[in-house]
Amino acid sequence: MTDIAHTTHSSEDTITELRDLLREAETVLAETGGTAGGKIDALRDRLRAALAEGRTVADRLREAARHQAEELDARVREHPYESIGIAVGVGALLGLAVSRWVR
């Protein structure tokens, strides 16, 4: 269960960083408003459109990650013993693989 929270948290961190980057790019665009020629104005418009699309994609990713975490949590709660068995099996396989790799 901790892994689910960690995965969701790191996904949220990534999305927060992306949003911060988008805000910073919008600020830079606003600051260069009157200092550009026609080609730069067209480029600025294209960048604004890309930023809007990036915001939409970030929102979709955040929603999808939250939905998947909720589904996984529900399945683990419905089948706790099977989930423990799978986790033990995966851990054993990873331990075996790492021990052979380290040698």
N, C-alpha and C positions, 0 to 999 in steps of 0.2 A: 504494500500500500504506500510505503514511503517512496518507492520508485515512481509510482503514478504521480504523486504530488511533485516530486523532483522534476519529472519530465514536463508536466504542465507548467511548473514554475520556470524552467529554462525556456520553454516555448514562449511564455509570456514575456520573459526578459528580452528575447530576440525581437518579438513584435514591438515591445516598448522602445528598443533601440532603433528599429526601423521607423517608427513614428517620429522619434526625436530627429532622426536624419531627414525625414520628409519636412518637418517643421523648419529645420535649419535651412534646407534648400529653398523653401518658400520665403523665408526671411531674406535670403540672399537675392532671390528674384525680385522681391519688393524693393530692396535697396538699390538695385540697378535699373529701376523703372524708367527714368528719363534720360539715361546716358547712352542709349543704344540706337543703332541704325535699323533699317528695315529687316535685314537678314537676322540680326540678333533678336529683334522683336518676334520674328517667326520661330526662332529657336526657343525663345522664352515661352511662347505659347505651347510648343511641342513638349517642353519640359514640364510645364504646368499640367498638361494632359497626362503625361507619364506619371507625375506625382499623384494625380487623382486616381489613376489606375492602380498605382502601388498601394495607396490607402485602401482601396477596395479589396485588393488581393490580401493585404495584411489582415483586414477584418474577417475575410473568409477563412484564412488560415487559423486565426485565433478561434473562431467559432468551431471549425472542424476539429481542432486539437481538443477543445473543451468537450465536444460531443463524444469523441473517441475515448477520452479519459473517463467520462461518465458511463459509457457503455462497458468499458473494461471493469470499472469498479462494480457495476451491477452484476456482471458475469462472475467476478470473483466472489461476491457475496452470495450468489445463487449456488455456486459450486466451490466451497472453500477447500474441501479435502482434495479435490482434483487439482485445484490451483496450487496447493502446497506440493502435491506430487510432481506437477510439471516444473515448478520452481526448483525442487530438489534435483530432478533429472537434468535440467538445463545447467544447474550449478555443478553437478558432478561431471557432466560432459565438458564444461568450460575448464574445470579444475584439471581434468585429465589432459585436455589439449594444452593448457598452459604448462603443466608439469613436464610434458614431452617436449614442448618448445624450449623451455628454459634449460633443459639438460644439455 
